[in-house]
Amino acid sequence: MPTPALLSRGLDPVLGIFTGCFAYYLHETNPRTAPPPDNRLAVLVQWKWAKWKCDREEKLNALEREAEASSRVVS
């Protein structure tokens, strides 16, 4: 017996993703369920991105200092 499909094998995942995104949009914009402005997804993503960039910059600077120190010892 074939597995049932709502529309088709290719369109069902697209419909599911659209429905989930639309539900999230409604949750974020509905006045009763909307999170505070500082807890919205866009703000949280910007914060996480800035934190990641800062951590990455620190790692790169540490590696650069380590490479400089090792090149001085070799010379």
N, C-alpha and C positions, 0 to 999 in steps of 0.2 A: 504494500500500500504506500503510495507516494506521500511525502510529508505535505501537510496543507500550507498554502501560502496565501497571504492576504491579497496581494496584487500580483507580484511576480518575485522571483528570486533576487533580481537585481534592484527592484524598487522598494522592497520591504526594508532593507537597511537604511536607505535614504530617507524613507518616511519616518523610521524610528529616530534617526539623528535629528531630523527637522523638528519632530514632535518634542524631543528632549530640549533642544535649544530654545524652542518657542516657550516651553513651560518654564525654563530658567529665566528667560526674558520677562515673562509675566510675573514670576516670583520677585524679580529685582525691581520691577516698576510698580507693582501694586502697592498702594499707600499702606494697606494693613500689614503686609508681609515684608515690605522693603527693609533691608538692613540699613543701619546708619551709614551716612555718606563715607565714613572712613573705613567701612568694612565691605564695600562693594568690590566686585571681582577686579575691575580695572585698577583700582587703587592698590589692592593686594598684589596684583601682578607687577605693577610699577615698583612697589617696595621690594619685592623678591628679586626683580631684575637689577635694581640698584645695589642690593646687598650682594648679589652674585658678582656684579662687575667690580665692586670694592674688594671682595675676597680674591677674585682673579688677579686684580692689579697688585694686591699685596703679595700673592704667590710669585707673580712675575718679577716684582722688585726684589724679593728674597732670592730668587734664582739668579737674577742679574748680579746682585751683590756677591753671591757665592761664586759665580763665574769670575768676577773681577778679582776676588781674593785668591782663587786658585791660580789665576793667570799671573798674579804678582809673585806667588810662591814659586812657580815654575821658572819665571824669568830671572 
